[in-house]
Amino acid sequence: MTLEEVLNFVPVFVLAFFRLAGLMLAAPLFGSARIPRRVKLMLALVLTAGFVPSLPRTTALPESHWALALAMGGELAFGLAIGMGLTLTFVAIHWAGEIIGQQMGLGLGQVFDPQLGSAGTAVGDLYFMFTTVVFLVVRGHHAFLRGVRETFDTLPLLSIGMTTELLELLAGLTQSAAQLALQLAGPVLLTMLVVDIVLGFIGKTIPQMNVIATALSVRSLLGLLVVMTGAALSSEVMRDSLLESLEALAAAWRR
């Protein structure tokens, strides 16, 4: 390798590394706080070393240090955007679990979630772990990494900018995430509404009955029954949502 090739290789490696580093910070599984930072750094370096030899060299590299720093910031932001695009689905499902847990009366037993950096209910963590299992079963991590490699062909280094299409994609993914959360939590919300109406009639009919204490047990039992009954259907919804998110992201950078 000549000196000129080395001088061209290093900036390309650095720019590609920052794109993958942003991915490691925001992507599901890869961006989890449960993975040590050193491991994330090593993964980003290994992936960059594997991607760089096959990357196109047609893009003119920055001539000044400030331009190179600005380019590294753009690549980092793009990596974060890619990771967040898929993480929105995980966040939506976790949000649905939080709603279900609150409706079941399990909000008091909150635990700390290192993935999202906040406290959540046990049902929310259960849904998040369930989504992770579905993501691994459908080999979503493989498809995600293949898609990231394709971005270097369709969106070469230094060619990234904020466009209307990108804003529309992020807005569409956010809207789909909100719809997914309501879709998963809908059966439990409807069940709890019926329970509240029935218990309200019982409380008016039998004032001596402690409706509040009874409601806690009834809501938890019925909520658990609905969650267990709809587990198979929920897994299909999660799988379809993950695949749709992957396809939407892939279609965005193939344009």
C-alpha positions in Angstrom: 0.0 0.0 0.0 1.5 3.3 -1.1 1.6 6.5 1.0 -1.2 8.1 -1.1 -3.5 5.1 -0.5 -2.8 5.2 3.2 -3.6 8.9 3.3 -6.9 8.2 1.5 -7.7 5.2 3.6 -7.4 6.9 7.0 -10.1 9.6 6.4 -12.5 7.1 4.9 -12.0 4.8 7.8 -12.6 7.6 10.3 -15.8 8.8 8.5 -17.2 5.2 8.2 -16.3 4.6 11.9 -18.3 7.7 13.0 -21.4 6.5 11.0 -21.2 3.1 12.7 -20.4 4.6 16.1 -23.7 6.6 15.8 -25.4 3.3 15.0 -24.0 1.6 18.0 -25.2 4.4 20.3 -28.9 4.3 19.2 -29.7 1.0 17.5 -31.6 -1.7 19.5 -29.4 -4.4 21.0 -26.2 -2.7 19.9 -27.1 0.5 21.7 -28.1 -1.1 24.9 -26.6 0.2 28.1 -26.1 -3.4 29.2 -23.3 -3.7 26.5 -20.1 -2.1 27.9 -18.8 0.9 26.0 -15.5 -0.9 25.2 -17.5 -3.7 23.5 -19.4 -1.2 21.4 -16.2 0.5 20.4 -14.7 -2.8 19.4 -17.8 -3.7 17.4 -17.7 -0.4 15.6 -14.0 -0.8 14.8 -14.4 -4.4 13.6 -17.4 -3.5 11.4 -15.6 -0.5 10.0 -12.5 -2.6 9.2 -14.8 -5.0 7.4 -16.7 -2.4 5.4 -13.9 0.0 4.4 -12.1 -2.2 1.9 -15.2 -2.4 -0.3 -16.3 1.2 0.1 -16.3 3.4 -3.0 -13.4 6.0 -3.2 -15.2 8.4 -5.6 -16.0 11.0 -3.0 -13.6 13.8 -2.6 -12.3 14.0 1.0 -12.3 17.2 3.0 -9.2 19.3 2.6 -9.4 21.2 6.0 -9.7 20.0 9.5 -12.9 21.9 10.1 -14.5 20.3 7.1 -13.5 16.9 8.2 -14.9 17.6 11.7 -18.2 18.7 10.2 -18.2 15.6 8.0 -17.6 13.3 11.0 -20.5 15.1 12.8 -22.8 14.5 9.8 -21.9 10.8 9.7 -22.4 10.4 13.4 -25.9 12.1 13.1 -26.8 9.8 10.2 -25.8 6.7 12.2 -27.9 7.9 15.1 -30.9 8.5 12.7 -30.6 5.0 11.4 -30.5 3.5 14.8 -33.4 5.6 16.1 -35.5 4.7 13.1 -35.6 1.1 14.3 -35.5 1.8 18.0 -38.8 3.7 17.6 -40.5 0.3 17.2 -38.9 -1.0 20.4 -39.9 2.1 22.2 -43.5 1.8 21.0 -43.8 -1.8 22.2 -42.2 -0.9 25.5 -44.7 2.0 25.8 -47.5 -0.4 25.2 -46.2 -2.6 28.0 -46.0 0.4 30.3 -49.7 1.3 29.6 -50.7 -2.3 30.1 -48.8 -2.5 33.4 -50.3 0.7 34.7 -53.8 -0.5 33.8 -53.2 -3.8 35.6 -52.1 -1.9 38.8 -48.4 -3.0 38.5 -47.0 0.5 38.3 -45.8 0.4 42.0 -43.3 -2.4 41.3 -41.1 -0.4 38.9 -37.6 -1.4 38.0 -34.8 0.4 36.2 -34.5 -0.3 32.5 -30.9 0.2 31.3 -31.9 0.1 27.6 -34.0 3.2 27.8 -32.4 4.7 30.9 -35.6 5.1 32.8 -37.8 3.2 35.3 -40.6 1.0 34.0 -43.1 -1.7 34.9 -42.4 -5.4 34.8 -44.9 -5.7 31.9 -43.0 -3.1 29.9 -39.8 -4.9 30.4 -41.5 -8.2 29.5 -42.7 -6.7 26.2 -39.3 -5.2 25.4 -37.6 -8.5 26.0 -40.2 -10.3 23.9 -39.6 -7.9 21.1 -35.9 -8.5 21.3 -36.4 -12.2 21.0 -38.7 -11.7 18.0 -36.1 -9.4 16.5 -33.4 -12.1 16.8 -35.6 -14.9 15.6 -36.4 -13.1 12.3 -32.7 -12.3 12.0 -33.4 -8.6 12.1 -29.9 -7.8 13.3 -28.4 -9.5 10.2 -30.8 -7.6 7.9 -30.0 -4.4 9.8 -26.3 -4.7 9.3 -26.7 -5.6 5.7 -28.8 -2.5 5.3 -26.2 -0.4 7.0 -23.6 -1.7 4.5 -25.9 -0.7 1.6 -26.0 2.9 2.9 -22.4 3.3 1.9 -23.3 2.5 -1.7 -26.5 4.5 -2.1 -25.5 7.3 0.3 -21.7 7.5 0.1 -19.6 9.3 2.7 -19.9 13.1 2.7 -23.2 13.0 0.7 -25.6 13.1 3.6 -27.9 16.0 4.2 -31.2 16.7 5.9 -33.9 16.4 3.2 -37.7 16.5 3.2 -37.8 12.8 2.5 -35.8 12.0 5.6 -38.0 14.2 7.8 -41.1 12.5 6.3 -39.6 9.1 7.0 -38.9 10.0 10.7 -42.4 11.5 11.1 -44.0 8.4 9.5 -42.0 6.0 11.7 -43.0 8.1 14.8 -46.7 7.9 13.8 -46.5 4.2 13.1 -44.9 3.7 16.5 -47.7 5.5 18.3 -50.3 3.4 16.3 -48.4 0.2 17.2 -48.4 1.1 20.9 -52.2 1.8 20.9 -52.8 -1.4 18.9 -51.0 -3.6 21.4 -52.4 -1.9 24.5 -55.9 -1.6 23.0 -57.3 -5.0 24.2 -56.2 -4.4 27.8 -57.5 -0.8 27.7 -60.9 -2.0 26.5 -61.0 -4.8 29.1 -60.2 -2.3 31.9 -62.9 0.0 30.7 -65.5 -2.7 31.0 -64.1 -3.7 34.4 -64.4 -0.1 35.6 -68.0 0.1 34.4 -69.0 -3.2 36.0 -67.3 -2.3 39.3 -68.9 1.1 39.2 -72.4 -0.5 38.9 -71.5 -3.0 41.7 -70.3 -0.2 44.0 -73.6 1.7 43.5 -75.6 -1.5 44.1 -73.6 -2.8 47.1 -72.1 0.3 48.9 -70.8 -2.0 51.7 -68.4 -3.7 49.2 -64.8 -2.4 49.1 -64.7 -1.9 45.3 -61.2 -0.3 45.3 -59.6 -3.4 47.0 -61.5 -5.7 44.7 -60.6 -3.8 41.6 -56.9 -4.3 42.2 -57.1 -8.1 42.1 -59.7 -8.2 39.3 -57.7 -5.8 37.0 -54.5 -7.7 37.6 -56.1 -11.1 36.9 -58.0 -10.0 33.8 -55.1 -8.1 32.4 -52.8 -11.0 32.8 -55.4 -13.3 31.1 -55.7 -10.9 28.2 -51.9 -10.6 27.8 -51.4 -14.4 27.9 -54.3 -15.0 25.5 -53.1 -12.4 22.9 -49.4 -13.4 23.2 -49.3 -15.2 19.8 -51.1 -12.4 18.1 -48.9 -9.8 19.7 -45.8 -11.6 18.5 -47.1 -11.5 14.9 -47.8 -7.7 15.3 -44.3 -7.2 16.7 -42.7 -9.2 13.9 -44.6 -7.4 11.1 -43.8 -4.0 12.7 -40.1 -4.7 12.9 -40.0 -6.0 9.3 -41.9 -2.9 8.1 -39.5 -0.6 9.9 -36.5 -2.4 8.3 -38.1 -2.2 4.9 -39.0 1.5 5.3 -35.4 2.3 6.3 -34.0 0.2 3.5 -36.3 1.9 1.0 -35.2 5.3 2.2 -31.5 4.9 1.5 -32.1 3.0 -1.8 -33.8 6.0 -3.4 
